[in-house]
Amino acid sequence: MNSFMQAARHFARDEEGITAIEYGLIAAVMAGAIAAAFGPLRDAIEAAFEDIVTSMAVTP
């Protein structure tokens, strides 16, 4: 039982995995911010690409 308690204390003090969790949370927040920023621009970007496709179309 004593070795279990030592292992539990060591696990509680171990901070090695914390950095990976922090980077994961930062990446998730950044992805959300990018999605929120480009949401309103979606229609404008779509219209611009449609204009490009229309201007490149070859008329017979």
N, C-alpha and C positions, 0 to 999 in steps of 0.2 A: 504494500500500500504506500510505503514511503517513496518508492521509485515513481509511482504514478503521480504523487503530489509534486515531486521534483520536475517531472516531465510537464505537468500542467503549469507550473510556475514559469518554466523555461518558455513554453509556448505563449504564455500571456505577455512575457517581456520581449519576445521576438518581434522586431519591427521591420524585418526584411520585406515582407509582402505588402506592407503599407504603401510603399512607393508605387508599386504596380497598380494598386487600387486607385491611388490619387491620379496617376496618369490616365487610367481608364475613365475616371469621372471627368477629367479635364477634356478628354477627347469627345465624350458624350455631350458635354456642354457646348463645345465648339461646333459639333455637327448640328446641334439644335439651333445655334445662332446662325449658322450658314443657311440652314433650311428656312429659318424665319426671315432672313434678309432677302433671299432670292424668291420667296413666295410672291410678294407683290410685283416683282419684275417679270414674272412668268409670261404674262400676256404680251408685254412689250418685246421680250426676247422671241416669243413665238411669231409675232407679227413681223419682226425683222427677218427671221429665217424664211418666212413665207414670201416676203418681198424679194429676197435673194433668189429663191427657187423660181419665182415667177419671172424675174429678169433673166435668168439663165435658160429658161425654157426655149426650145427651138420651135418656131412656128412653121408649119409646113407650107 
